[in-house]
């Protein structure tokens, strides 16, 4: 299975987000979006204790095991309860988490564990716990989704009670970012070994070190967490008495529950009623730069899309502004790269300058028609796998169908149930009958190479079409081995430019991240960082 499956594609929720936010720039960490409204990375810290709340996710949490977390609800739960060795901050930068990282040379990482770090049960976080947690991903018997992250790792050893050393066969500067995501989450070795295969399930629970600990977990009822009395960070004081993560797939129920106060907040991948919620006096809507990309995955290079001119033509013919207006209701931008601009963790200024200078993907039907004619593809058929029951998938697929019609290509839509749409990502047999399928996708951590590397590198987790380009591979592998962030960024920028020429995937639009939260609360992370770090450490009453 792909380690970056976006299972929102398997839900019937509608990925519709509207622009705007509920706070002004002077009381938040903010920037500006395309419409001139303020971006918000984190809302002002809560100042008062607050009683129990329910936080909405689009489906029930399925796992608390970081080795198998691959979707928004699971990521939200794991990051709420557990901590990684490095921590993603709301502005996408990385900082020490459970450990401080140093590199004595290009082939070695030293992790010095925070001296006060403890698990929920009061036991110290030790080097043995860290070694165990990291090596689980390398154990084929475990079957972690993140095994390929460790492809350059030579060895992981405890070099002191609170120190771990990682040796590499070749330099790997992407690994730092991975340590802020699921591969870097630390679990208690003794507890996990005792629970064995039940670890991370309702029957086995979990043992982590976050500011909130697991109280109970009953599928269909919700996952309940409470403040961790042994929390080791002195600057964090959990203020919410109890948080229940509850799955609600029906947007009407989600909307009414938000308006009534039954649900205190949510990060919607999907809700078509946001305008109604924005007008409410019960909740506020916040918007931040996204790290996710709406794109068309090209999964078959043996058909018409195997010709780069056809891919370029379909991209040029696409009315992206219509997708932004009708599908995303304005809360998205025309893409410039496959990477969204919320992914700039390091070398921010360098990336932003290059990103702003890159041309937007704009419509040019006349040029697209000529490319189709030059390719001899007029009248040929491209099949897109989709689901009419998933509104964002249906809307985007219809836009590609219209683009094909405008340039003389028949785009056939092959619809499946919402539950089966995920099979395009995980089942080669499901992909046999399609040339492409839409996705809302992101990398493991904030880096423009995070998503692209999974698409274009040989044997990468999302290289479904066995795409290969020596220049792209050389640029990305060079970036992976480059320690200086600025020099690394320049290689990634060149790779983004090369990607735009070849279009192994076709970027559709770049969505923003949206938070909806009850006006009695503040302190939630509003940026995409909630995927990797707890959204509730600063959450409390106003």
SENUTI-261191 format. One line per 3 residues: number of its first residue (from 0); their letters; for each residue x, z, y of C-alpha. Coordinates in nm, 4 decimals, m for minus. Example, Ala and Ser with C-alpha at 12.3 -4.5 7.8 and 13.67 -1.06 7.14 Angstrom:
2
0 = AS = 1.2300:0.7800:m0.4500; 1.3670:0.7140:m0.1060
// end
This chain:
542
0 = XXX = 0.0000:0.0000:0.0000; 0.1126:m0.0704:0.3521; 0.2301:0.2445:0.5236
3 = XXX = 0.0610:0.1405:0.8459; m0.2869:0.0655:0.7196; m0.5347:0.0905:1.0022
6 = XXX = m0.8412:0.1953:0.8109; m1.0589:0.1744:1.1172; m1.0905:m0.1756:0.9812
9 = XXX = m1.2702:m0.0253:0.6832; m1.5271:0.1528:0.8922; m1.8429:0.0228:1.0494
12 = XXX = m1.7535:0.1766:1.3837; m1.7241:m0.0460:1.6848; m1.3932:m0.0520:1.8647
15 = XXX = m1.5313:m0.0726:2.2161; m1.3650:0.1252:2.4947; m1.4348:0.1092:2.8641
18 = XXX = m1.1993:0.1558:3.1590; m1.1795:0.4607:3.3749; m1.0959:0.8250:3.3366
21 = XXX = m1.2386:1.1600:3.4302; m0.9504:1.3003:3.6353; m0.7605:1.1949:3.9444
24 = XXX = m0.3895:1.1197:3.9405; m0.2933:1.4384:4.1215; m0.3918:1.6738:3.8375
27 = XXX = m0.2555:1.4767:3.5430; 0.0498:1.2908:3.4284; m0.0635:0.9427:3.5158
30 = XXX = 0.0107:0.5808:3.5934; m0.2050:0.2838:3.6838; m0.4008:0.0559:3.4545
33 = XXX = m0.4796:m0.3089:3.5143; m0.8033:m0.2225:3.6911; m0.6329:0.0184:3.9307
36 = XXX = m0.7688:0.3358:3.7711; m0.5424:0.6254:3.6816; m0.3814:0.6479:3.3413
39 = XXX = m0.3696:0.9995:3.2002; m0.1112:1.1106:2.9424; m0.2291:1.4708:2.9137
42 = XXX = m0.5079:1.6641:3.0824; m0.4233:1.9861:3.2730; m0.3496:2.2777:3.0391
45 = XXX = m0.6466:2.4957:2.9509; m0.6358:2.8349:3.1199; m0.8982:3.0343:2.9308
48 = XXX = m0.9875:3.1208:2.5738; m1.2694:2.9154:2.4253; m1.5004:2.9645:2.1297
51 = XXX = m1.5274:2.7370:1.8243; m1.5480:2.3615:1.8837; m1.6068:2.0506:1.6725
54 = XXX = m1.3770:1.7520:1.7238; m1.5066:1.4149:1.6087; m1.3206:1.1660:1.3907
57 = XXX = m1.4736:0.8460:1.2564; m1.4623:0.9583:0.8931; m1.3799:1.2725:0.6962
60 = XXX = m1.0148:1.3678:0.6634; m0.8883:1.2543:0.3228; m0.5385:1.4016:0.3032
63 = XXX = m0.3060:1.6534:0.4685; m0.0047:1.5226:0.2781; 0.2233:1.3398:0.5248
66 = XXX = 0.3382:1.1121:0.2432; m0.0125:0.9654:0.2168; m0.1457:0.9924:0.5710
69 = XXX = m0.2130:0.6381:0.6913; m0.5188:0.6419:0.9149; m0.6446:0.7882:1.2421
72 = XXX = m0.8404:1.0893:1.1023; m0.5601:1.1880:0.8635; m0.2924:1.1466:1.1312
75 = XXX = m0.4991:1.3592:1.3704; m0.5316:1.6373:1.1128; m0.1675:1.6312:1.0007
78 = XXX = m0.0351:1.6372:1.3585; m0.2759:1.9182:1.4541; m0.1535:2.1403:1.1705
81 = XXX = 0.2002:2.0304:1.0950; 0.5170:1.9616:1.2890; 0.7875:1.6984:1.2683
84 = XXX = 1.1596:1.7444:1.3087; 1.1360:1.5582:1.6404; 0.8341:1.5674:1.8698
87 = XXX = 0.6640:1.2829:2.0536; 0.5726:1.3916:2.4043; 0.2560:1.2710:2.5815
90 = XXX = 0.4642:1.0206:2.7822; 0.5964:0.8671:2.4542; 0.9455:1.0157:2.4885
93 = XXX = 1.0997:1.2109:2.2007; 1.2222:1.5704:2.2206; 1.3402:1.8341:1.9719
96 = XXX = 1.0650:1.9512:1.7423; 1.1378:2.1708:1.4427; 1.5005:2.0700:1.4850
99 = XXX = 1.7554:1.9436:1.7327; 1.9222:1.6172:1.6352; 2.2842:1.5195:1.6893
102 = XXX = 2.4930:1.2258:1.5690; 2.8614:1.3008:1.5109; 2.9080:0.9347:1.4133
105 = XXX = 2.7076:0.6178:1.3454; 2.6487:0.7090:0.9814; 2.5493:1.0734:1.0160
108 = XXX = 2.2600:1.2726:1.1562; 2.2806:1.6519:1.1837; 1.9549:1.8452:1.2172
111 = XXX = 1.9843:2.2026:1.3436; 1.6553:2.3767:1.2669; 1.5007:2.5911:1.5367
114 = XXX = 1.6090:2.9493:1.4575; 1.2595:3.0964:1.5109; 1.0606:2.8267:1.3294
117 = XXX = 0.8175:2.9720:1.0749; 0.5418:2.8515:0.8471; 0.1874:2.9886:0.8692
120 = XXX = 0.2685:3.2464:0.6014; 0.5498:3.3886:0.8148; 0.8334:3.2448:0.6048
123 = XXX = 1.1232:3.0844:0.7890; 1.1561:2.7059:0.7967; 1.4823:2.6558:0.6087
126 = XXX = 1.7176:2.3698:0.5333; 1.5818:2.3615:0.1779; 1.2310:2.3004:0.3131
129 = XXX = 1.3552:2.0152:0.5299; 1.5574:1.8546:0.2502; 1.2594:1.8814:0.0159
132 = XXX = 1.0184:1.7327:0.2704; 1.2421:1.4368:0.3474; 1.3340:1.3637:m0.0134
135 = XXX = 0.9677:1.3570:m0.1205; 0.9404:1.0218:0.0569; 1.2320:0.8893:m0.1470
138 = XXX = 1.0897:1.0030:m0.4801; 0.9216:0.7122:m0.6577; 0.7160:0.9612:m0.8580
141 = XXX = 0.5548:1.0769:m0.5331; 0.4769:0.7245:m0.4167; 0.5010:0.7929:m0.0435
144 = XXX = 0.3789:0.5239:0.1932; 0.6992:0.5852:0.3909; 0.9612:0.5228:0.1228
147 = XXX = 1.1028:0.2147:0.2962; 1.1863:0.4263:0.6018; 1.4675:0.5790:0.3958
150 = XXX = 1.6159:0.2464:0.2780; 1.9468:0.3104:0.4573; 1.9748:0.6781:0.3612
153 = XXX = 2.2692:0.7627:0.1364; 2.2098:1.1347:0.1033; 2.0274:1.4362:0.2468
156 = XXX = 2.1939:1.7742:0.2049; 2.1601:2.1287:0.3322; 2.4855:2.2078:0.5140
159 = XXX = 2.3756:2.5550:0.6197; 2.0697:2.7821:0.5947; 1.9307:2.6167:0.9077
162 = XXX = 2.1134:2.2844:0.9055; 2.0566:1.9522:0.7280; 2.2888:1.6515:0.7262
165 = XXX = 2.1674:1.2981:0.6580; 2.4244:1.0323:0.5640; 2.3537:0.6588:0.5877
168 = XXX = 2.4933:0.3528:0.4136; 2.4766:0.1726:0.7493; 2.3746:0.2765:1.1006
171 = XXX = 2.0004:0.3256:1.1450; 1.8929:0.4270:1.4956; 1.5262:0.3648:1.4176
174 = XXX = 1.5383:0.6674:1.1903; 1.5302:0.9064:1.4869; 1.1851:0.7810:1.5809
177 = XXX = 1.0609:0.8070:1.2250; 1.1516:1.1768:1.2310; 0.8835:1.2241:1.4973
180 = XXX = 0.6209:1.0714:1.2687; 0.4931:1.1355:0.9164; 0.8378:1.0923:0.7520
183 = XXX = 0.9676:1.3821:0.9621; 0.6854:1.6295:0.8908; 0.8136:1.9464:0.7226
186 = XXX = 0.6114:2.1311:0.4568; 0.7005:2.4542:0.2786; 0.8846:2.3678:m0.0416
189 = XXX = 0.7684:2.6654:m0.2513; 0.4043:2.6141:m0.1613; 0.4117:2.2377:m0.2162
192 = XXX = 0.5853:2.2721:m0.5516; 0.3300:2.5314:m0.6613; 0.0371:2.3049:m0.5685
195 = XXX = 0.2075:1.9934:m0.7100; m0.0268:1.6917:m0.6972; m0.3011:1.9037:m0.5420
198 = XXX = m0.0945:1.9504:m0.2265; m0.2695:1.8027:0.0749; m0.6102:1.7960:m0.0950
201 = XXX = m0.9072:2.0294:m0.0386; m0.8116:2.2036:m0.3625; m0.4442:2.2490:m0.2731
204 = XXX = m0.4497:2.2842:0.1034; m0.1239:2.2733:0.2968; 0.1501:2.4960:0.4356
207 = XXX = 0.2969:2.3882:0.7683; 0.4255:2.5384:1.0926; 0.1877:2.4198:1.3670
210 = XXX = 0.0058:2.6219:1.6308; m0.3143:2.5977:1.4251; m0.3419:2.6758:1.0551
213 = XXX = m0.5843:2.5631:0.7872; m0.8827:2.7939:0.7355; m1.1089:2.5862:0.5117
216 = XXX = m1.1734:2.2288:0.4089; m1.4976:2.1109:0.2551; m1.5471:1.7337:0.2421
219 = XXX = m1.8551:1.6202:0.4379; m1.8636:1.9602:0.6138; m1.5318:1.9373:0.7924
222 = XXX = m1.1746:2.0608:0.8071; m1.1530:2.3946:0.9891; m0.8412:2.5266:1.1645
225 = XXX = m0.7726:2.8505:1.3514; m0.4811:2.9747:1.5671; m0.1620:3.0517:1.3775
228 = XXX = m0.0688:3.4162:1.4503; 0.2907:3.3503:1.3420; 0.3476:3.0489:1.5661
231 = XXX = 0.7112:3.0372:1.6632; 0.7059:2.8576:1.9995; 0.6758:3.1178:2.2740
234 = XXX = 0.5474:2.8680:2.5318; 0.2379:2.7729:2.3287; m0.0604:3.0052:2.2982
237 = XXX = m0.3580:2.8480:2.1169; m0.6732:2.9206:2.3163; m0.9495:2.7682:2.1038
240 = XXX = m1.0929:3.0147:1.8523; m1.1622:2.7487:1.5887; m1.1496:2.3678:1.5650
243 = XXX = m1.3474:2.1716:1.3069; m1.2515:1.8097:1.2472; m1.5739:1.6403:1.1439
246 = XXX = m1.6298:1.2807:1.0394; m1.9123:1.0882:1.2062; m1.9271:0.7178:1.1290
249 = XXX = m2.2489:0.6535:1.3170; m2.1837:0.5910:1.6856; m2.5357:0.6902:1.7870
252 = XXX = m2.4823:1.0296:1.6248; m2.1373:1.0588:1.7819; m2.2770:0.9778:2.1254
255 = XXX = m2.5704:1.2169:2.1071; m2.3440:1.4913:1.9709; m2.0982:1.4432:2.2592
258 = XXX = m2.3778:1.4484:2.5159; m2.5359:1.7604:2.3680; m2.2017:1.9399:2.3415
261 = XXX = m2.2206:1.9651:1.9629; m1.8970:1.7654:1.9497; m1.6382:1.8691:2.2084
264 = XXX = m1.4197:1.5612:2.2008; m1.2976:1.2529:2.0206; m1.0475:0.9679:2.0373
267 = XXX = m1.2741:0.6704:1.9716; m1.1403:0.3684:1.7989; m1.4995:0.2734:1.8202
270 = XXX = m1.7863:0.3538:2.0436; m2.0027:0.1058:2.2299; m2.1781:0.3718:2.4381
273 = XXX = m1.8852:0.4760:2.6513; m2.0519:0.3604:2.9711; m2.3331:0.6048:2.8965
276 = XXX = m2.0770:0.8765:2.8293; m1.8907:0.8009:3.1520; m2.2116:0.8508:3.3449
279 = XXX = m2.2728:1.1881:3.1805; m2.2009:1.5199:3.3502; m2.1256:1.6731:3.0099
282 = XXX = m1.8081:1.4824:2.9231; m1.5188:1.3061:3.0928; m1.3508:0.9858:2.9789
285 = XXX = m0.9719:0.9491:3.0044; m0.7617:0.6386:2.9584; m0.3920:0.5972:2.8783
288 = XXX = m0.1530:0.3207:2.7801; m0.1992:0.2170:2.4198; 0.0530:0.1862:2.1435
291 = XXX = m0.1844:m0.0206:1.9296; m0.2220:m0.3987:1.9336; m0.5253:m0.6109:1.8512
294 = XXX = m0.3823:m0.9110:1.6666; m0.4582:m1.1819:1.4128; m0.2480:m1.1343:1.1007
297 = XXX = m0.1281:m1.4689:0.9651; m0.1249:m1.4047:0.5910; m0.0826:m1.7574:0.4527
300 = XXX = 0.1888:m1.9971:0.5646; 0.1036:m2.2542:0.2965; m0.2023:m2.3733:0.4886
303 = XXX = m0.2447:m2.5134:0.8430; m0.1072:m2.1936:1.0005; 0.2251:m2.2619:0.8309
306 = XXX = 0.2934:m2.5051:1.1157; 0.4048:m2.3104:1.4218; 0.2336:m2.5679:1.6434
309 = XXX = m0.1032:m2.4792:1.4905; m0.0410:m2.1078:1.5467; 0.0599:m2.1802:1.9046
312 = XXX = m0.2466:m2.4009:1.9523; m0.4873:m2.1378:1.8208; m0.3260:m1.8827:2.0505
315 = XXX = m0.3454:m2.1130:2.3530; m0.7101:m2.1979:2.2864; m0.8205:m1.8347:2.2541
318 = XXX = m1.0321:m1.7038:2.5411; m0.8700:m1.3611:2.5589; m1.0385:m1.2669:2.8818
321 = XXX = m1.3727:m1.3075:2.7090; m1.2548:m1.0712:2.4339; m1.1478:m0.8178:2.6974
324 = XXX = m1.4787:m0.8475:2.8810; m1.7221:m0.8626:2.5910; m1.5499:m0.6752:2.3084
327 = XXX = m1.3388:m0.4199:2.4959; m1.5511:m0.4050:2.8121; m1.2399:m0.4219:3.0285
330 = XXX = m1.0324:m0.1530:2.8561; m0.7643:m0.3926:2.7375; m0.5119:m0.6295:2.8907
333 = XXX = m0.3831:m0.9783:2.8274; m0.0840:m0.9380:2.5941; 0.2701:m1.0258:2.6915
336 = XXX = 0.4381:m0.9141:2.3656; 0.3209:m0.8032:2.0239; 0.4167:m0.4537:2.1486
339 = XXX = 0.1848:m0.2676:2.3841; 0.3499:m0.1060:2.6871; 0.2689:0.2444:2.5642
342 = XXX = 0.5470:0.2013:2.3075; 0.8312:0.2400:2.5574; 0.9869:0.5653:2.4361
345 = XXX = 1.3519:0.4930:2.5232; 1.4968:0.2669:2.7938; 1.1591:0.2726:2.9681
348 = XXX = 1.2680:0.0955:3.2857; 1.4491:m0.1792:3.0955; 1.1527:m0.2443:2.8699
351 = XXX = 0.8988:m0.2257:3.1535; 1.0924:m0.4694:3.3711; 1.1203:m0.7218:3.0884
354 = XXX = 0.7586:m0.6689:2.9879; 0.6312:m0.7244:3.3425; 0.8440:m1.0398:3.3725
357 = XXX = 0.7111:m1.1864:3.0479; 0.4228:m1.4329:3.0926; 0.0777:m1.3262:2.9831
360 = XXX = m0.0855:m1.5100:2.6959; m0.3301:m1.7343:2.8790; m0.5707:m2.0067:2.7776
363 = XXX = m0.4664:m2.3742:2.7900; m0.7045:m2.5802:2.5778; m0.5574:m2.9175:2.6754
366 = XXX = m0.2081:m2.8171:2.5622; m0.3547:m2.6656:2.2461; m0.5355:m2.9901:2.1581
369 = XXX = m0.2126:m3.1846:2.1953; m0.0265:m2.9432:1.9668; m0.2956:m2.9831:1.6989
372 = XXX = m0.2706:m3.3608:1.7226; 0.1104:m3.3489:1.7068; 0.0856:m3.1327:1.3962
375 = XXX = m0.1649:m3.3669:1.2323; m0.3988:m3.0715:1.1872; m0.7156:m3.2151:1.3414
378 = XXX = m1.0117:m3.1449:1.1107; m0.8230:m2.8973:0.8933; m0.9729:m2.5603:0.8012
381 = XXX = m0.8406:m2.2102:0.8683; m1.0181:m1.9211:0.6938; m1.0276:m1.5793:0.8606
384 = XXX = m1.1176:m1.2715:0.6560; m1.3427:m1.0367:0.8521; m1.6556:m0.8242:0.8390
387 = XXX = m1.9669:m0.8935:1.0433; m2.0485:m0.5213:1.0093; m1.7419:m0.4204:1.2105
390 = XXX = m1.8220:m0.5247:1.5643; m1.4673:m0.5566:1.6956; m1.3685:m0.7615:1.3912
393 = XXX = m1.6761:m0.9790:1.4270; m1.6259:m1.0294:1.8000; m1.2582:m1.1160:1.7760
396 = XXX = m1.3106:m1.3472:1.4765; m1.5883:m1.5304:1.6603; m1.3501:m1.5844:1.9525
399 = XXX = m1.0935:m1.7428:1.7197; m1.3669:m1.9566:1.5658; m1.4629:m2.0825:1.9113
402 = XXX = m1.0965:m2.1495:1.9898; m1.0603:m2.3572:1.6742; m1.3710:m2.5589:1.7518
405 = XXX = m1.2402:m2.6397:2.0994; m0.9228:m2.7982:1.9588; m1.0539:m2.9735:1.6489
408 = XXX = m0.9813:m2.7103:1.3834; m1.2567:m2.5629:1.1689; m1.2266:m2.1853:1.1554
411 = XXX = m1.4269:m2.0505:0.8631; m1.5203:m1.6812:0.8671; m1.5185:m1.5078:0.5290
414 = XXX = m1.7144:m1.1844:0.5729; m1.6842:m0.8822:0.3453; m1.8332:m0.5338:0.3581
417 = XXX = m1.6709:m0.2747:0.5866; m1.5490:m0.0868:0.2787; m1.3831:m0.3999:0.1380
420 = XXX = m1.2202:m0.5185:0.4590; m0.9266:m0.2868:0.3923; m0.8513:m0.4908:0.0789
423 = XXX = m0.7036:m0.7665:0.2925; m0.4286:m0.5160:0.3763; m0.3695:m0.3690:0.0317
426 = XXX = m0.4736:m0.6280:m0.2285; m0.2873:m0.9607:m0.2637; m0.5848:m1.0992:m0.4561
429 = XXX = m0.8128:m1.0383:m0.1575; m0.5735:m1.2372:0.0628; m0.5657:m1.5399:m0.1681
432 = XXX = m0.8779:m1.6921:m0.0149; m0.7917:m1.6401:0.3537; m0.5285:m1.7624:0.5977
435 = XXX = m0.5554:m1.4730:0.8413; m0.7450:m1.1541:0.9281; m0.7738:m0.9381:1.2422
438 = XXX = m0.6191:m0.5951:1.2849; m0.5800:m0.3067:1.5271; m0.2273:m0.2031:1.4412
441 = XXX = 0.0600:0.0192:1.5554; 0.4092:0.1290:1.4585; 0.5044:0.4710:1.3299
444 = XXX = 0.6511:0.5878:1.6600; 0.6854:0.4688:2.0232; 0.9273:0.1774:2.0112
447 = XXX = 0.8499:m0.1920:2.0689; 1.0342:m0.2703:1.7465; 0.8162:m0.0287:1.5481
450 = XXX = 0.5316:m0.2705:1.4757; 0.7275:m0.5960:1.4950; 0.9785:m0.4870:1.2317
453 = XXX = 0.6968:m0.4349:0.9801; 0.5779:m0.7905:1.0413; 0.8868:m1.0102:1.0386
456 = XXX = 1.1688:m0.8459:0.8425; 1.2149:m0.9569:0.4806; 1.0077:m0.7416:0.2419
459 = XXX = 0.8623:m0.5475:0.5345; 0.5419:m0.3553:0.4714; 0.3181:m0.5966:0.6648
462 = XXX = 0.5013:m0.9244:0.6102; 0.2092:m1.0550:0.4049; 0.3028:m1.4230:0.4406
465 = XXX = 0.6727:m1.3799:0.3496; 0.7636:m1.4955:0.6991; 1.1356:m1.5404:0.7582
468 = XXX = 1.3431:m1.6186:1.0644; 1.7168:m1.5588:1.0650; 1.7343:m1.5118:1.4417
471 = XXX = 1.4591:m1.2481:1.4471; 1.6136:m1.0659:1.1532; 1.9559:m1.0679:1.3170
474 = XXX = 1.8191:m0.9348:1.6463; 1.6143:m0.6570:1.4891; 1.8773:m0.5476:1.2390
477 = XXX = 2.1273:m0.5528:1.5235; 1.8999:m0.3291:1.7273; 1.8603:m0.0949:1.4328
480 = XXX = 2.2393:m0.0510:1.4174; 2.2915:m0.0103:1.7941; 2.3251:0.3441:1.9233
483 = XXX = 2.3048:0.2825:2.2977; 1.9344:0.2762:2.3973; 1.9850:0.0177:2.6733
486 = XXX = 2.1817:m0.2198:2.4522; 1.9285:m0.1698:2.1756; 1.6430:m0.2454:2.4136
489 = XXX = 1.7995:m0.5746:2.5191; 1.8113:m0.6904:2.1574; 1.4491:m0.5877:2.1021
492 = XXX = 1.3457:m0.7728:2.4184; 1.5083:m1.0897:2.2831; 1.3247:m1.0342:1.9562
495 = XXX = 0.9931:m1.0019:2.1412; 1.0629:m1.3332:2.3151; 1.1453:m1.5016:1.9845
498 = XXX = 0.8289:m1.3547:1.8319; 0.6233:m1.5149:2.1096; 0.7689:m1.8544:2.0216
501 = XXX = 0.7029:m1.8308:1.6479; 0.3837:m1.6193:1.6425; 0.4035:m1.4823:1.2875
504 = XXX = 0.1032:m1.2808:1.4099; m0.1059:m1.3875:1.7082; m0.1491:m1.1104:1.9692
507 = XXX = m0.5131:m1.0973:2.0763; m0.5330:m0.8221:2.3411; m0.3654:m0.4905:2.4208
510 = XXX = m0.6191:m0.2009:2.4195; m0.5798:0.1253:2.6054; m0.6079:0.4692:2.4462
513 = XXX = m0.9311:0.6577:2.5215; m1.0144:1.0292:2.5082; m1.3675:1.1651:2.5533
516 = XXX = m1.3826:1.5417:2.6115; m1.6378:1.8038:2.7122; m1.6038:1.9159:3.0723
519 = XXX = m1.5709:2.2796:2.9671; m1.2336:2.1968:2.8094; m0.8956:2.0765:2.9279
522 = XXX = m0.5434:2.0453:2.7912; m0.5926:1.7734:2.5284; m0.3335:1.4977:2.4994
525 = XXX = m0.4905:1.1755:2.6279; m0.2173:0.9338:2.5225; m0.1558:0.7793:2.1822
528 = XXX = 0.0935:1.0615:2.1183; m0.1936:1.2556:1.9577; m0.1263:1.0470:1.6460
531 = XXX = 0.2160:1.2104:1.5982; 0.1881:1.5436:1.7827; m0.0870:1.8024:1.8110
534 = XXX = m0.3516:1.7128:2.0647; m0.4613:2.0779:2.1002; m0.1521:2.2878:2.1742
537 = XXX = m0.2572:2.3171:2.5413; m0.6314:2.2918:2.4779; m0.8533:2.5646:2.6197
540 = XX = m1.1330:2.6467:2.8580; m1.1137:2.5620:3.2259
// end
